[in-house]
């Protein structure tokens, strides 16, 4: 069955139900819908894109193995997000990448079938570059604000979808977005002031060079 580009929380629920019934296509559609969010969740913890990619793949493989343990199909997004955070924390605690183990039959089957789990180097590099400056700001914020801001502004997710993924009430997500924007703006202003102070300090340490730079050039 082709699932196309449908959207919505109800669609996630129907996909989760189909995946729990054994549909690999439905699970691949879920991976495609949440892979970037899971990678970003992992990156917020491990601070390495390559490690975050590995954590994301581990998280989805683990989710596939434990699908029957998911009591409520409508909670798939929050469930896989929690798996990713837990896995990322474990990897960060050991200060190493995910343990390299020989993939078993289920893992090989899933990775071979899933286009969404296949890395696309060009697309990944473009996404990393696009998010570079955003991540530099969000890394200075508490995680409770950064996650919501990242999904809202970088992934363009609506509040309802963010709430489902983070397992929070929509009102809480709106509050975090509101206060997170204020913190991000203050952080950006502070960074700009620090950069200006450094430039001014450098000019004061070498006044002759600064004066020479400001002196108009003589024409011969």
NUMARVEX-436504 format. One record per residue: x, y, z of N, C-alpha, C, CB in turn. Coordinates in steps of 0.1 Angstrom, whole numbers, padded with zeros to 4 digits, always signed. Glycine has a CB too. Layout:
BEGIN
XYZXYZXYZXYZ...
***
This chain:
BEGIN
+0008-0012+0000+0000+0000+0000+0009+0013+0000-0010+0000+0012+0006+0022-0009+0013+0035-0009+0006+0045+0000+0014+0040-0024+0014+0051+0009+0007+0060+0018+0008+0075+0014+0014+0059+0032+0016+0078+0004+0017+0091-0002+0021+0102+0008+0003+0095-0006+0016+0114+0007+0020+0125+0016+0009+0130+0025+0025+0136+0007+0001+0120+0030-0010+0124+0039-0003+0129+0052-0019+0112+0042-0011+0137+0059-0006+0142+0072-0016+0141+0083-0001+0157+0070-0013+0145+0095-0022+0146+0106-0020+0135+0116-0036+0145+0100-0025+0138+0128-0023+0129+0139-0031+0116+0137-0028+0135+0152-0043+0117+0131-0051+0105+0128-0044+0096+0118-0065+0109+0123-0037+0102+0109-0029+0094+0099-0018+0087+0106-0024+0103+0088-0011+0093+0115+0000+0087+0123-0006+0074+0130+0006+0096+0133-0018+0076+0136-0024+0065+0143-0027+0053+0134-0037+0070+0150-0032+0056+0122-0035+0046+0113-0023+0039+0108-0043+0051+0101-0012+0046+0106+0001+0041+0102+0006+0031+0113+0011+0052+0099+0005+0036+0126+0010+0028+0137+0003+0015+0138+0009+0036+0150-0011+0016+0136-0019+0004+0137-0015-0006+0126-0034+0007+0136-0013-0001+0114-0009-0010+0103+0005-0016+0105-0009-0002+0090+0014-0007+0111+0028-0012+0114+0027-0023+0124+0037-0001+0118+0019-0021+0134+0018-0031+0145+0012-0044+0140+0009-0026+0156+0004-0043+0129-0002-0055+0123+0008-0062+0113-0014-0051+0115+0020-0056+0111+0030-0062+0103+0034-0055+0090+0026-0076+0100+0028-0043+0088+0031-0036+0075+0044-0029+0076+0020-0027+0072+0054-0034+0068+0067-0027+0067+0065-0013+0060+0077-0035+0059+0056-0012+0050+0054+0000+0043+0049+0011+0053+0044-0002+0031+0040+0007+0062+0035+0017+0071+0045+0021+0081+0023+0010+0079+0054+0012+0085+0065+0016+0094+0075+0025+0087+0072+0003+0100+0078+0022+0075+0087+0031+0067+0081+0045+0066+0090+0025+0053+0068+0046+0064+0061+0059+0063+0063+0066+0076+0046+0058+0060+0062+0059+0088+0064+0066+0101+0078+0070+0102+0060+0056+0112+0088+0062+0098+0102+0066+0098+0104+0079+0090+0111+0055+0093+0098+0079+0078+0100+0091+0069+0094+0103+0076+0093+0088+0056+0083+0102+0083+0077+0113+0090+0084+0118+0102+0063+0110+0094+0092+0109+0109+0098+0113+0121+0113+0112+0122+0092+0105+0132+0119+0108+0111+0133+0106+0111+0141+0118+0115+0138+0100+0098+0138+0129+0108+0145+0142+0110+0143+0147+0125+0141+0153+0101+0131+0145+0130+0129+0149+0144+0137+0141+0153+0114+0149+0147+0138+0128+0151+0145+0119+0159+0160+0122+0159+0143+0104+0156+0165+0125+0147+0179+0129+0145+0182+0142+0153+0183+0131+0130+0173+0152+0152+0175+0164+0159+0174+0162+0175+0164+0174+0155+0165+0153+0179+0164+0150+0193+0177+0144+0198+0152+0140+0196+0183+0135+0190+0195+0129+0194+0207+0139+0194+0199+0117+0185+0207+0148+0184+0218+0157+0183+0218+0167+0195+0216+0165+0170+0206+0170+0200+0206+0179+0211+0213+0173+0223+0191+0182+0215+0214+0160+0223+0221+0153+0235+0236+0150+0231+0213+0140+0238+0238+0145+0220+0252+0140+0217+0261+0150+0210+0251+0127+0208+0254+0161+0204+0261+0172+0198+0271+0167+0186+0270+0180+0208+0267+0157+0179+0274+0152+0168+0264+0147+0158+0285+0141+0172+0265+0152+0146+0255+0148+0136+0257+0133+0132+0256+0156+0123+0269+0128+0131+0271+0114+0127+0266+0105+0138+0286+0112+0125+0269+0108+0150+0264+0100+0161+0249+0100+0162+0271+0104+0175+0244+0112+0160+0229+0114+0161+0222+0105+0150+0225+0129+0159+0228+0104+0138+0223+0096+0128+0223+0081+0132+0231+0097+0115+0233+0077+0139+0234+0063+0143+0224+0061+0154+0248+0060+0149+0223+0070+0163+0213+0069+0174+0199+0068+0168+0214+0081+0184+0196+0076+0158+0182+0076+0152+0179+0062+0146+0181+0087+0141+0189+0057+0139+0187+0044+0133+0185+0033+0143+0199+0040+0124+0193+0034+0154+0191+0024+0165+0177+0026+0171+0202+0027+0176+0173+0038+0173+0160+0041+0179+0148+0035+0171+0157+0056+0181+0149+0036+0158+0138+0031+0149+0138+0016+0149+0139+0037+0135+0150+0010+0148+0151-0005+0148+0146-0010+0161+0166-0009+0147+0149-0003+0173+0144-0008+0186+0128-0006+0186+0150+0000+0197+0123+0005+0181+0109+0007+0180+0102-0004+0172+0106+0021+0174+0108-0007+0161+0102-0018+0153+0101-0031+0160+0110-0020+0140+0112-0034+0168+0112-0047+0175+0101-0047+0186+0126-0049+0182+0099-0035+0192+0090-0035+0203+0076-0029+0200+0096-0026+0214+0072-0029+0187+0060-0023+0183+0048-0029+0191+0057-0025+0169+0048-0042+0194+0037-0048+0201+0036-0043+0215+0038-0063+0200+0046-0037+0220+0045-0031+0234+0039-0018+0234+0059-0030+0240+0036-0012+0223+0030+0001+0222+0015+0000+0225+0032+0008+0208+0011+0004+0236-0003+0002+0241-0013+0011+0233-0005+0005+0255-0009+0023+0229-0018+0032+0223-0012+0037+0209-0021+0045+0232-0017+0032+0198-0011+0036+0185-0010+0051+0183-0019+0030+0174-0019+0059+0189-0019+0073+0187-0007+0080+0194-0032+0079+0193+0000+0072+0203+0012+0077+0210+0025+0074+0204+0011+0073+0224+0025+0069+0191+0037+0065+0185+0048+0076+0185+0035+0060+0171+0044+0088+0182+0054+0099+0180+0061+0101+0194+0047+0112+0176+0054+0103+0205+0060+0105+0218+0068+0093+0222+0049+0108+0228+0064+0081+0218+0071+0068+0222+0084+0067+0215+0062+0056+0218+0085+0070+0202+0097+0069+0195+0107+0080+0199+0095+0068+0180+0101+0092+0202+0109+0103+0207+0116+0100+0220+0101+0116+0208+0108+0093+0229+0114+0089+0242+0125+0079+0240+0103+0084+0251+0123+0069+0231+0133+0059+0228+0146+0066+0223+0128+0049+0217+0144+0076+0214+0156+0083+0209+0163+0090+0220+0152+0092+0198+0156+0097+0228+0163+0105+0239+0170+0095+0249+0152+0113+0247+0164+0084+0252+0170+0075+0261+0182+0069+0255+0160+0064+0265+0182+0065+0242+0193+0060+0236+0204+0070+0235+0189+0055+0222+0201+0082+0231+0211+0093+0230+0218+0096+0244+0205+0106+0225+0210+0095+0254+0216+0097+0268+0226+0086+0271+0205+0098+0278+0222+0074+0267+0231+0063+0270+0244+0064+0262+0224+0050+0267+0243+0068+0250+0255+0070+0241+0264+0081+0247+0251+0072+0227+0257+0092+0250+0265+0104+0256+0271+0100+0269+0255+0116+0258+0265+0092+0277+0271+0088+0290+0284+0080+0288+0261+0080+0298+0284+0072+0277+0296+0064+0275+0306+0071+0266+0292+0051+0268+0302+0083+0262+0311+0091+0253+0316+0084+0241+0323+0097+0262+0308+0076+0235+0312+0068+0224+0300+0066+0214+0317+0054+0228+0302+0062+0203+0291+0059+0193+0284+0047+0197+0297+0058+0179+0273+0045+0191+0265+0033+0193+0273+0021+0191+0252+0033+0184+0272+0011+0200+0280-0001+0199+0278-0008+0185+0276-0011+0210+0289-0011+0179+0288-0018+0166+0286-0033+0168+0301-0015+0158+0275-0038+0164+0271-0052+0165+0267-0057+0151+0261-0054+0176+0268-0070+0149+0264-0076+0137+0249-0076+0136+0269-0091+0136+0243-0069+0126+0229-0068+0125+0222-0082+0123+0224-0059+0113+0211-0084+0130+0204-0097+0129+0195-0097+0117+0197-0100+0142+0187-0107+0116+0178-0109+0104+0168-0098+0104+0171-0122+0105+0162-0094+0115+0151-0084+0115+0157-0071+0112+0145-0083+0129+0169-0067+0117+0175-0054+0114+0179-0053+0100+0187-0052+0123+0185-0064+0094+0189-0064+0080+0176-0062+0071+0196-0076+0076+0166-0069+0074+0154-0068+0067+0148-0054+0067+0143-0078+0072+0147-0048+0079+0142-0035+0080+0150-0024+0073+0141-0031+0095+0163-0025+0074+0171-0015+0068+0171-0016+0053+0186-0016+0073+0171-0029+0048+0170-0032+0034+0157-0027+0028+0172-0047+0031+0146-0028+0035+0133-0024+0030+0130-0009+0031+0122-0032+0038+0136-0003+0041+0132+0011+0044+0141+0021+0036+0134+0013+0059+0134+0028+0028+0141+0039+0021+0143+0051+0030+0133+0044+0009+0135+0053+0040+0136+0064+0049+0148+0063+0059+0123+0065+0058+0152+0050+0061+0164+0048+0070+0177+0049+0062+0162+0035+0077+0176+0049+0049+0188+0050+0041+0194+0064+0041+0185+0045+0027+0206+0066+0045+0212+0079+0045+0214+0085+0031+0226+0078+0052+0211+0098+0030+0213+0105+0017+0223+0116+0020+0199+0110+0012+0236+0113+0017+0247+0123+0021+0245+0137+0017+0260+0118+0016+0241+0139+0004+0239+0153-0001+0228+0160+0007+0236+0153-0016+0216+0154+0009+0205+0160+0016+0209+0162+0030+0193+0151+0015+0216+0153+0037+0219+0154+0051+0229+0166+0053+0226+0141+0056+0239+0167+0044+0248+0178+0045+0242+0192+0043+0260+0176+0035+0232+0193+0034+0225+0205+0032+0217+0209+0044+0216+0204+0019+0210+0199+0050+0202+0201+0062+0211+0206+0074+0194+0189+0066+0223+0199+0075+0232+0203+0086+0236+0218+0085+0244+0194+0087+0240+0221+0072+0245+0235+0070+0234+0245+0073+0250+0237+0056+0221+0241+0069+0210+0250+0071+0207+0253+0085+0198+0245+0064+0209+0242+0093+0206+0243+0107+0218+0248+0116+0202+0229+0112+0229+0250+0110+0241+0253+0118+0240+0265+0127+0253+0255+0109+0235+0276+0121+0234+0288+0129+0223+0287+0139+0231+0300+0120+0212+0280+0135+0201+0279+0145+0205+0270+0157+0189+0272+0138+0212+0260+0154+0217+0251+0165+0227+0259+0174+0224+0239+0160+0235+0267+0169+0244+0275+0177+0237+0283+0187+0253+0284+0168+0225+0289+0184+0217+0296+0193+0210+0287+0203+0207+0305+0185+0204+0277+0198+0195+0268+0206+0204+0260+0216+0187+0259+0198+0216+0257+0212+0225+0250+0222+0227+0258+0235+0238+0247+0215+0225+0271+0234+0227+0279+0246+0215+0280+0255+0232+0292+0243+0204+0273+0250+0191+0274+0257+0188+0261+0265+0180+0277+0248+0180+0261+0275+0176+0249+0282+0169+0240+0272+0167+0252+0294+0171+0227+0273+0165+0217+0264+0150+0219+0263+0169+0203+0268+0143+0222+0273+0128+0223+0273+0124+0233+0263+0123+0226+0287+0131+0244+0260+0128+0254+0250+0133+0250+0237+0133+0267+0255+0146+0245+0236+0152+0242+0224+0145+0232+0215+0166+0238+0226+0140+0222+0221+0133+0211+0213+0121+0217+0206+0129+0199+0222+0113+0224+0213+0100+0229+0207+0104+0240+0197+0092+0236+0218+0113+0249+0199+0117+0259+0190+0122+0253+0177+0127+0268+0196+0130+0242+0178+0137+0236+0167+0126+0229+0158+0147+0225+0171+0117+0222+0164+0107+0216+0156+0097+0226+0149+0099+0206+0164+0095+0237+0156+0085+0247+0151+0092+0255+0140+0081+0256+0162+0104+0260+0142+0110+0269+0132+0118+0262+0122+0119+0279+0139+0125+0251+0125+0133+0244+0115+0125+0234+0107+0145+0238+0122+0116+0227+0114+0109+0216+0107+0095+0221+0103+0107+0204+0116+0091+0233+0108+0078+0239+0105+0066+0230+0109+0077+0242+0090+0068+0224+0120+0057+0216+0126+0047+0224+0133+0062+0205+0136+0034+0221+0132+0024+0228+0140+0025+0225+0155+0009+0225+0134+0019+0233+0163+0019+0231+0177+0014+0217+0181+0012+0241+0185+0003+0213+0175-0003+0200+0179+0006+0188+0176-0016+0198+0171+0014+0189+0165+0023+0178+0162+0035+0178+0172+0028+0179+0148+0040+0190+0175+0051+0191+0185+0046+0185+0198+0055+0205+0186+0034+0189+0202+0029+0184+0215+0028+0169+0215+0015+0190+0218+0024+0163+0204+0023+0148+0203+0036+0142+0204+0016+0144+0190+0046+0148+0197+0060+0142+0197+0067+0143+0211+0068+0149+0186+0065+0154+0217+0071+0157+0230+0063+0151+0242+0074+0172+0232+0051+0147+0239+0042+0141+0249+0038+0152+0259+0049+0130+0257+0034+0164+0254+0031+0175+0263+0017+0181+0258+0042+0186+0262+0010+0188+0267-0002+0195+0263+0002+0206+0254-0009+0201+0276-0007+0209+0245-0005+0220+0235-0002+0233+0242-0017+0222+0226-0009+0236+0253-0007+0249+0260+0008+0250+0265-0016+0250+0272+0013+0238+0270+0027+0238+0274+0037+0241+0263+0031+0225+0281+0034+0236+0251+0043+0238+0239+0042+0253+0236+0038+0229+0228+0030+0259+0236+0029+0273+0233+0037+0282+0243+0014+0278+0232+0036+0278+0255+0043+0286+0266+0058+0285+0263+0040+0280+0280+0063+0273+0260+0077+0271+0257+0082+0278+0245+0081+0256+0256+0074+0279+0235+0077+0286+0223+0078+0301+0226+0067+0284+0212+0068+0306+0233+0068+0320+0237+0080+0324+0245+0055+0324+0245+0083+0317+0256+0094+0321+0264+0108+0317+0258+0093+0313+0278+0108+0306+0250+0120+0302+0243+0124+0313+0233+0118+0289+0236+0115+0319+0226+0118+0330+0216+0125+0342+0224+0106+0334+0209+0119+0345+0235+0125+0356+0243+0139+0353+0247+0117+0359+0256+0142+0340+0252+0155+0336+0256+0165+0336+0244+0155+0323+0262+0160+0331+0232+0168+0331+0220+0172+0345+0216+0161+0323+0209+0162+0354+0216+0165+0368+0212+0176+0374+0222+0153+0376+0212+0174+0372+0235+0184+0377+0245+0197+0371+0243+0179+0375+0259+0198+0358+0240+0210+0351+0237+0217+0356+0225+0208+0336+0236+0210+0359+0214+0215+0365+0202+0221+0379+0204+0205+0365+0191+0214+0387+0212+0219+0400+0215+0232+0400+0223+0208+0409+0222+0232+0391+0233+0244+0389+0241+0256+0385+0233+0241+0379+0252+0253+0376+0223+0264+0371+0214+0270+0383+0206+0260+0360+0205+0260+0391+0200+0265+0402+0192+0273+0412+0200+0252+0409+0186+0268+0415+0212+0275+0424+0221+0289+0419+0224+0267+0427+0234+0290+0406+0227+0303+0400+0230+0313+0401+0218+0301+0385+0234+0307+0398+0206+0315+0399+0194+0320+0414+0192+0308+0395+0181+0311+0424+0194+0315+0438+0193+0326+0441+0203+0303+0447+0194+0324+0436+0215+0334+0439+0225+0348+0434+0221+0330+0433+0239+0348+0422+0216+0361+0416+0211+0367+0425+0200+0359+0402+0206+0359+0429+0191+0364+0437+0180+0370+0451+0185+0353+0440+0169+0362+0457+0194+0367+0470+0200+0379+0468+0209+0356+0476+0209+0380+0456+0216+0392+0454+0224+0404+0452+0215+0389+0441+0233+0402+0445+0204+0413+0443+0195+0418+0456+0189+0409+0434+0184+0409+0465+0186+0413+0478+0181+0421+0486+0191+0401+0486+0176+0416+0486+0204+0423+0493+0214+0437+0488+0217+0415+0493+0227+0439+0475+0215+0452+0469+0217+0462+0473+0206+0452+0454+0218+0457+0477+0195+0466+0481+0184+0461+0494+0177+0467+0469+0173+0462+0505+0184+0456+0518+0180+0462+0522+0166+0457+0528+0190+0475+0520+0164+0482+0524+0152+0476+0517+0140+0497+0522+0153+0473+0504+0142+0467+0496+0131+0453+0501+0128+0467+0481+0133+0446+0505+0139+0432+0509+0137+0432+0523+0130+0425+0510+0151+0442+0532+0134+0442+0545+0128+0446+0544+0114+0452+0554+0136+0455+0535+0111+0459+0533+0097+0448+0528+0088+0471+0523+0096+0440+0520+0094+0428+0514+0087+0418+0525+0083+0422+0503+0094+0417+0535+0093+0407+0546+0091+0413+0557+0082+0402+0551+0104+0426+0558+0081+0432+0569+0073+0430+0567+0058+0448+0570+0077+0426+0577+0051+0423+0576+0037+0437+0573+0029+0416+0588+0031+0436+0565+0019+0448+0562+0012+0452+0573+0003+0446+0549+0003+0465+0576+0002+0470+0586-0007+0471+0581-0021+0484+0591-0002+0467+0590-0031+0468+0586-0045+0481+0591-0051+0456+0591-0053+0488+0583-0057+0501+0587-0063+0498+0592-0077+0511+0575-0064
***
